[in-house]
Amino acid sequence: MTPHTADLVTSYPDLHRPDGFTQNGLGWVPWLEPLSPAEFEERHWNGLVDRARAQMPYFALLAHEPEILAARTLTDFDIFGNADGGLPLAERELAAATVSRVNGCVFCASVHSRNATRLSGRGDDVQALLDEGVTVRTDARWDALIEAARALTVTPNEFGPAHIARLTELGLTDVEIADAIAGAAFFNWANRLMLSLGEPEVPAPRQRATP
């Protein structure tokens, strides 16, 4: 007997949900059942790329389609981990945080805003983006990157030559602009995937061990 669709969905009536955008670490709970590590075959491990991700519900859920997951993970790693030229990693993270702020993906915004702060040392500016949204004003370069990411997120057709011209005038190279576009475009898709599969939670405080 095929289970009713509603029986496959897990809800969390008592979940401690975040009440806004934050740079604090958040948890994430899936509405559908992830694969357990005991169910993993070699293709699933290959899809993870990083085997430690089997313990993370989001990636264990995406492992149901391991070939797609592998492509997603390798793209993610290249955009946000490859510092060999192109846009500084902090500004790629800024683009992802901006997209997540526009799309309302609180979990992704927490991860990438935290990374942007760590890599740039500009925690106040990053927090202002979370608090005020994409109308925030920081400096000319970051404002232009935020606006470009916003335009790509709202609809790709809103991003155009004027955005590229502004970034070029501020000294960004073609490769740096391509990185900004890639980071924003990738996370525009990644947000929608995450938002359709689960929701963020505020993790319970860790108990300190008694000496």
Phi, psi and omega in degrees: 000132179281128181294147175296143183306319182298332181287344181271348186260129177261130175249162186227078184298334183255016183295137175275094184273145175295148182261011178175184179285142185209155171268356178291153178293135179240159169264177180212135180240138182270146174276341177245161187282121174289165169289141172274151179306331179294337181271352185290134168254178184301323180295328178288318177297319178297322180296326180292329186069305176255110187299333180298339182289351176298338180274355181260122186305322183297311182286328175294328176289314179294341180293349172302333177238076192294328181291320177293320179299318180299315179297319179298315185292317180295323176295315179302311181298321183289319181291315190255000180233349183266101183268013183279079180088173178082198184295138175307144183302325180301323183278335170294320177294323176301316179299316180294320178295321179298312179301316181295325177295317179295316184282348181078025178270093187296322181295309181297322178298322180295318182294310189279332173291321178296318178294320179297320177295314182298319185277333184256336187073015184249056185300324181294318179294319180296317179295324177298323175300315180294319185284317187261341184088193190281000173275000180301151176239125182240277170220172189301316183293310180295322179300320180292320178294318179297316180295320178297316179295321179299313182298317178298328183284315182299309172193133182306330181292343179282339176277130184205195184304328182294324178293316180296319180298319180296316179295321179295318179299332180275003173098004179286139177279170178300321180293319178296319178295320177299321178295318179298318179295316182297316180297318180291314182296317180298316183282340171299319176287315184297321176302312183296324177295310182296318182295337182269355188242349182178197184208158182279159174220155172273117183292150177295145178300141177286137178278130178284137180294140177281126182293000000 
